[in-house]
Amino acid sequence: MACEACGRYFGRSRCISYCWQSHCRRALLRRFFPGVAILAVVVLFLTISILKNLVLDTRCKSALDVDHDSEDRTNKTPQVIALRIFSERYRHLFKENTEMFFKHLRRLTETEWKPHNKTICDFRDSLRAVLGEEGSIRNFLLTKTNVPRDSRMCFYMYGNIQAFPPALWECLPKNEIYKPGQFASCSVVGSSGILRGSRCGKEIDQPQAVFRLNSLKTQDDQTRFGNVLEQFKDSYLWLPAFSVAADISIVTQTAQFAVNSKIVWPILGHPEHFLSVSTMWRTMSKTKHTWASSGLYLILSLVDVCDRIHVFGFWPYTTTINGSDVPYHYHNDISAMTNVHNFDTEFKSLVHLYEQGIINMHLGPCI
């Protein structure tokens, strides 16, 4: 083909000698340029697409972008079906009227709570089916077994995919710490100001394990961190390591400090586990643009670990049932972050579980 194009200018006998002279090159370009140009455009388009996908792959998908309820209603996967059944069965039906709700709570506090073993087992089995493997208690914490040293981690709130900080990885336990049916009873202690003067300390300490939610927000809290640790000797310090990328250095420093203290041991929540629980909660409660609070997340996570769950310090309202003022936290004076969590819906959902004998909520003083 090249000789034919060349021969039109120099004759076939001189083709080999003159084929790559300037006249011949121009002839070849005129013959083949359209095809080469089209091929170049195709290659450029594919290159841009690949590079675009590589850039997008570095971004983490926020938990707020995941919603099974908005998926195609013909989706028949076992997990999605289980979620729909779970949502219909355990979604609370309380009205928005706070006054009526408080009257209902008064009636509840006048009746002794009793656990319903079959209902607890049914709830536990249903929750396992909804959360799947990613939301199982085996995936609750990051360990050296379930996350390799060179893993790239995603942040479920804000941030791009990053390599697991080596210093933080060294702080991980080798194997899982919590297992199904590990404790006969557990206390989950929230931070609500309703605990002030409640005299619930003795009842909180009675169960086999105590999970306490504390917030070190103020400078005073941070400077007293060492003294705070002394109160919880031989305990675990749970850290939400992969929620916001900007916090990863602080989390790493805190974990290293805890290890060096030899008083408490840091444990890191697994982001996949949080995504699984959070997605389930938002779909069930129909609150698509708020995060599950740490307290709610912990209670739902411990259903598989604790046979009985006793809940203290969960109260989202500014007054008690009897009208007394309630600060947001019992240990500081910060204001409520109502744009982050839907505490009213969370609390009513927990009360719904309380009514069914699944969890025991302590709604008043322990006297």
Phi, psi and omega in degrees: 000318178297320180293325178297314179296321181288323184295333179297339180258322190239354186085150186297326184294332181261008187300312185295321183291324188247006188303324185256017171285166188303321181298317182292319180300320179295322179296316180296320179298318180296328183283319188255351186302314182304316180293319179295320180297317179296316179299320180296320179296318180297315179298318179297317180297315180295321179297316179298319180297317180296315180297322179297317180294324178296321179293316181295329182293344179276354182261138179274141176277124181293147176301334180288347180269354183257125182205105180297330186292336181269359180285169178306125185292351177274358179298119186244022178296147183306321183292319180291320177298316179299322180295319180294318178295316179300316182298316181293327185278324189246004175286132183289155181240021180289147178280170181285345184292108184294323181299315179294322180294320178297322177298320178296319179295323178300318179295322180295319182290342179275354181246136179291131180283138177228136179288144176249099189302317181294319179295321178298315180296318179297317179296317180297315180295319180295319180294320177300317181295323181288315186283332180068194183293321181297329181260012180284162182295336177295338181254010184295320183240153172281132177228166177292346179275319185264359175219110180299158183302321185266022182294151172253126190251149178253146178260125188281346176257292181219137174133159178269164178299135180224156174291144179296121180303123182305319181296326179286322180299324181296339180277352184288147171289156181289317184233173180296150183257321183255140184226158179303134177068024185290325184238139176289326180209149180220147169255133172245117188249115177278186185251009184299146177295351179294345178284341180298122179072013184281340182058038182264004184306314183296316180292326178296320185279349184293318181298168185292328180223145180237126177246114187246136178258112178239149182236120179260079187264324186270163178298323177301316180300317184292320181290335179268009187303318179299317179294324179298318181300324181302329181288340185240043182300139181066026177253173174258142177251107183278130181234130176278079192295322189244051174264310181231129184300325183295342183266357189296325180291322178294318179298318180298315179297318180296317180297317179295320178298317180296317179299315182292333180291331183057024178254310176237162182240127183286141171229143186247129177292140179279125182298327179294324179294315179298318179300319181295312180292318182295318179296317177301314183296313184293326178291317181293317186271352182060038175243088190280342188241023175229158179266147170294136179291162178300324181295312179297316179302318181294316180300312181296326180289329185271355180304326181277344185263325188248130176293322177233135178241122176253126187250127178234152172071027174249109181200111188269359189258159184278350176226159174282179176302327183268003174098000178286147180292144179231119175290160182298310177242150178279342186251358174203182187242031179286160181272160180290144178256076187289342180278351181264317182236153172258082186296325181298312179295319179300312183296316180295326177294320178292321177297323177299319177291325178298316180298329182272002179078023182270317175229155179254111179263128177265106191262002181209192179293154181258063181232000000 
